[in-house]
C-alpha cells in the first residue's frame, strides 16, 4: 500500500514538473516570436528615428553656422525631406519635434537672424534622441532578461525532475528487493510447511 502511494505521488510530481517545463518552453517560444515580429521592428524603427534626429541636428547646425544663403536653403530642403519620412510618426513628441525643427530651418533659410534660437531646438533634439536610445536599450534588455529567466527556470525544473527520477528509481529498486525477499521468505515457509505435512 505504501509503495503504491509513493509511486502515485512520484508520478504526480513528475507530471506536474513536466507540465511546468512545457509551459515555460511555450512562453519562451512565445516571447521569442513576439520579439522577432514586434519588438525587433519597433527597436529598428526607433534607431532609424534616432539616426534621423541626428541628421536633422546636423542640418540645423550647418544652417546655424553658415553665412551662405544657398547652404541654408539646401539644409531647409533636406530637413523637409527628412520630416516627411514615416519614422517621425513613431510618437507625438517625435512628430512635434521634427515639425518644429523643420519650421525653424525654413525660417533660417529665408532669414539668417532666425538662427539665434536654433541651439534651443538642437538641445531638444539631442535630449529626445538620448531618451529614445535608452528606451530601445531597455526594451532589448528586458526581453533578454525575461528569456534568460525562463531558460534558467526550465534548467532548474529539469534538474529537479532528473533528481526525482533517480530517487524514484532507487526507491522502486529498494522496494522491489524488499518485496522479493518477502516472497522468498513466504515461499520458503510454505515449502517447509508442505514438507512437514508430507512427513
HUMOWO-V592854 format. One record per run of one state. SS is the DSSP state (alpha for helix, beta for strand, coil for the rest). FROM is the first residue (numbers start at 0). LEN is the number of residues. Records with the same first field share a line. If there is no record, write none. Layout:
SS->FROM-LEN, FROM-LEN
//
This chain:
coil->0-1, 65-3, 83-2, 90-1, 110-1, 198-1
alpha->1-64, 68-15, 85-5, 91-19, 111-87
//
